[in-house]
Amino acid sequence: MADSLLALLSRDWIGVPVAVLVAGAGAGLAGAGMVWATALGALAMAVGVLLAVGAVRHLVLMAHERRDNPPPGRLVGVGGRRMHVLAEGKAGNGPTVVWMAGGHAPGEDFRELHTMLSARARSVLVDRFGSGWSDVGTFPRTTAGEAKELWAALEGAGEQPPFVLVGHSFGGLLVANAARRRPDLVAGLVLLDPTPPEVVAFAPRSRQLARMRRGLLLTAVRQLFGAHRGPGGRAGHSCAAASVFAELSPSGLARVGWETVVYDGDLRDLPLVLVIPRDLIGGEAVLAGARDAAEAERISRFYLRTRVRYLSTSTSSRLVHTPEGTGHDFPHEVPSFVVGVVEDLVRELRTTGP
């Protein structure tokens, strides 16, 4: 039911028929002949007209956005829908680097990193379905499904393996999942503070993600009816993020855990570089929720230990710490450092072979 609703809300034109239905229901009430029904019907008709104006405004803004911001890369067919792939630079005799940003962000979120690297290597940004210039895709959205779609998009774009997959946070979980599925196409992995499933399953309870999902749904509704300032955005983007974030809860992870998890030894001897901060800078809100100092210490230990879990997924893994004072968002704080780590692995692979 939830995924059917998200799929419906993801269609940018759906606001118009909803507005017509509301206005039509109001007209029906107004014609009932009773005073209360006439008043209520008039109100519903007025609301329907306002919704229709907003829905048309949204469609006009979306048309302007498509005209003013054409995709910089290629739109590749994947399962009957289009995914946006931007590839630049020359691979030479080395692997091609594929970036995946955190959350459900588009490839554009890593444009700076991509531009810096593409001067010296082949670099690829992919907009997963429901982000950037890609179509929305099917529901439900899942990490496992997006890993399969990533491979289909790279193949459709004509990008040649071997690949170095680089993913941040939730994007790190995605590229690790993709590597587990097709190790024959991967030369190495760079995981930038990736999301460990243990944090989803066992971390202290937090309503932050639930609030985030509600916020995404409200954003989608506001977008559909033009209740936003500026150019706005596609309602489908908010719906896709709300769908995939559903697995970031103990119950959500339980439904998809086996298909999502990348566990000890799953990557065999695949070269893996895990890049993480040394401490919990930026995580003060989590520690503040502890009942006492002992629980705060336990929470800190839990998060620091889960951060390094990905090292056990490969027998050829190594740990790199980010510069002092950086937190989880270090790809945007120190982009040159991140590009340097990726370049080091690419040079290594050029010398030794994948």
LINQUI-V487567 format. One line per field, one symbol per residue. phi: phi as a letter, one per 30 degrees, with the letter a starting at -180 (. if undefined). psi: psi as a letter, one per 40 degrees, with the letter a starting at -180 (. if undefined). burial: + if it has 16 or more other ideal C-beta (glycine too) atoms within 10 Angstrom, else -. A space follows every 50 residues. Layout:
BEGIN
phi: ???
psi: ???
burial: ???
END
This chain:
BEGIN
phi: .dddddddddddddddddddddddddddddddjcdddddddddddddddd ddddddedddddddddddbdddccccdbiibcccbcbbicdiccdccccb ddhbddeedcdddedddddbadbbcbddeibhcdddjdcddbddddddde dddddddidcddcccbbchddddddddddddbddcccabbcchdddeedd dbdedbcddddddddddddddddecicbcidiadddddddddddddddbe dddddbeddcdcceidchcdebcccbddbcejcddddddddadddddddd dedddddceddddbdbcbcbcdeeiccddeecdbdddddddddedddedd dcid
psi: dddddddddehdedddddddddddddddddedeidddddddddddddddd dddddddddddddddddegiheaihhhhfeihihhhhiihdbfiihhhih iibfiidddfdddddddeeeihhhhhhiheibeiidaiiihidddddddd ddddddeehhiiihhhihbddddddddddddgdeehdiihhgfihhdddd deiihhedddddddddddddddddfffiiaeaihddddddddddedefid dddddeddddihahedebfhhhhhhiidafhefdddddeidadddddddd dddddddededeeiefiihhiiiheiadfddddgdddddddddddddddd ddi.
burial: -----++-++-+--++-++--++-++--++---------++--++--+-+ ++-++-+++-++----------++++-+---++++++++-+--+++++++ ++++++++++--++-+++--++++++++++++++++++++++++++++++ +-++-++-+--+++++++++++++++++++++--++++++++++++++++ +-----------+--++-++-+++++++---++++++++++++++++++- -++--+---+++---++--++++++++--+--+--+------------++ -++--++-+++-++--+----+---+-++++---+--++-+++-++--++ ---+
END
